[in-house]
Structure formats: C-alpha cells, structure tokens
Amino acid sequence: MTTTFRMEEEPLYDDTAFEFSRNDGGGGSGLFSEKGREILNMKIAQVRRKLEEEEERRGPPSPNLSAHEFVTAVLDSLQNANGPLPFSGVRTLLRASTPRWRDALRSSVGAPPHATEQSIATALGTAMARPNNQFSILVTKGDSSPDGHVEWTFPTDLLEMQDGECWLECRLRSKKDNRLLVATGWQLQRSPQDGSWLLDGLDWQDFRDAFRPGIGREEWSRICG
C-alpha cells in the first residue's frame, strides 16, 4: 500500500527565503550599498550552484546504484541533512523521487507547483525535524535524536516486478539494543532517462511506543502534523 499526503496544518512553504537583504528600515544606512548587496547575492548564488552541482554528481539517483545501495544512499543523505548546504539531504530525497512522489512531497507542505527545489526542501526538512514528529528519525542522528544511533537493515530479498519496478523492505533499528523502531517499504521505479532507481512510494510502520498502536501506513499523510 502506497500512501499519499495531505496538509493538516498551516503550510510551511516560504518562497522569500535565501536572499540576503539589509534591515535598515528603508533609511539607506545599511551595512551594504545596493550594488554591494547585488554582488554579495550573486557570489552566494554562484557558490550554492557549485555545491548543488557537486551534490548531484555524487547522487543518488545514479544508474550505478543497486536498489539496496540507492535506499542506503538516500537514508545516509537524510542523516547528513545539512551538508554541504542546509537541507541537502531532503533535496537529495526530492531529486531521487519520481515526479509523482516529488509532487506528493511538495503538496504535503503546501508549496505551489512553481516552488523552487530549495524552498520545498526547506519546508519539508523543517517539518520532518520537529521534535515530536515521528519522521525526525530520518533527519536526526546520535545524541540529537530521541532514538539515539540508528542503523538500517534489509531483512528480505528484493521483490522485482515488471516494467522496471521493485519493492524493498528496510528496517530502522536501534544500534544500542537492536530494537526495531520502524519498518519501511520502498516502492522503486527505474528512471526512463538513465535507468536509475527512483522512489515512487513509501510504506511506514512505526513500532516506537510514542507512535503506536500501528497507525503506520497512514502516517506519511500527516508528515507535517
């Protein structure tokens, strides 16, 4: 069963982020001149573009990754969510998703169709990182996570289907005591461009006391709740 998203709270999307400006009340006595601010914003944009290009080259997605490697790479990226740029891990999740799943992620935070990737990633990452959000386990790690250090395992074989699709179970366990925290099912689809695996759906079953009993397969519809 592949779940869908819907917003149940005020949308987090904000398209005014990531632009440098002064706050001098319009009096013209700010730290930078208008020309200076334009140059600074241009330099920031150039650095960001270079970092994003490097991020894309590293993947995922990548035609060189198996399904297991793809899921591991996405989870690794989410755990290192803010490197080398803020919300890099969530941006990787967006790029590693099919258009259908990416649209579902966008809609979950109330972002319009024309929203930039960075704005969507910021809103989605902010929602997922909320302290009482069960999906914070994906974007926090170690001492900063209420679940401590987490590792992922693949207990079952890959289920391959026709038309370039597959399903893969991945379990999130506590490194401390091997306790099962979450069981996930990844619905993957081959990219028509280069054959890379892409995420097309995610089943989520939570086994932590705070998120029981078993509402599991509905939780992704309330990711921002």
Steps between C-alpha positions, in 0.01 A plus 500: 500500500645833398382797701431854385541836671263767615560813703330526839673811632606839371737449203869549572592610149672840482640624171668805657787299647866500393545855384731740678356842582559772755257596772553871537140615488544638150717786618796412280749461784544124474828316514516451119412723211242381248779404261690326780196290589451402135862385475479310828178324397658411166808351669281303742296367207817393315634311802163335554480390136845339518411314819169384354673376183746301711208365702326384182816333369534296818141382477264334562344450257766320302483218243796341680303434821311180570162525675661427839776753436245758388292472819814508714628810317170684547492417873866599538425833331204566728710423808755756379219739423692829504817421312635658295196736487201543731241226436728323252368162611138592433597649166661166414173328594313726258745434218489127566119490470276446199299803384190350666664453839681833480167669435353326805789627713452851364127495567554376856654834599259716300756609240363609160601323178748775411684478835877466487667181609679676785180654637324163496798330663511765773131467582506120489821472701368740763183295535683169525744632761232605750581342839172309526482401134550127452688566175771692684672162531596542134665842534655489849763265632701406804466713810274748318241228436260370767555155349879520529719344233300319234603247238305354210475140390344316206341185644334374182597453138426760238158449340539578132194569289437566134550833325811597696348507849598336827412497870756486780451471875733703719490492880633771729648357820663639811875447498494485880272200549399392145141600577275530195390863467344527156432267209485666159414378154659683208317494167766570236476571129764523229562840349411503128803724438792294633353203688576638847277385782254765622269501801133477400337421834574417862315283753569580864428282804610647834584279799603771747275542804444870431351427159308180562269325459558417139365805323803432280381509144315826551776704656662637187175687427565697818868570460452865596262425786 
